[in-house]
Amino acid sequence: MSDDDDDILRYDRMVEAALRGVVREAVQEVIDHGLAGDHHFYITFLTDYPGVQIPGYLRERYPGEMTIVLQYQFFRAEKWMLKKCL
């Protein structure tokens, strides 16, 4: 078996794709039905990623990445944001 054969089945990529599918399905459920009970989302994103739009003071306070929590109140703005994740 050569080194090239090791790249045929990229399980790491398969697992990553599967996990993204789980996240997409969970986000779609929340968009369609809202968050019930004590369920919540922790969403971590790169603040310096191209296209991320946040106020400058937040970018300065959280250089690199930021985590937000969506729980009890879930309105149109959050639904719009989650749709962008899909």
Sequence and secondary structure as in RCSB ss.txt:
>XXXX:A:sequence
MSDDDDDILRYDRMVEAALRGVVREAVQEVIDHGLAGDHHFYITFLTDYPGVQIPGYLRERYPGEMTIVLQYQFF
RAEKWMLKKCL
>XXXX:A:secstr
  GGGGGTS HHHHHHHHHHHHHHHHHHHHHHH   TT  EEEEEETTSTT    HHHHHHSSSEEEEEE S   
HHHHHHHHHH 
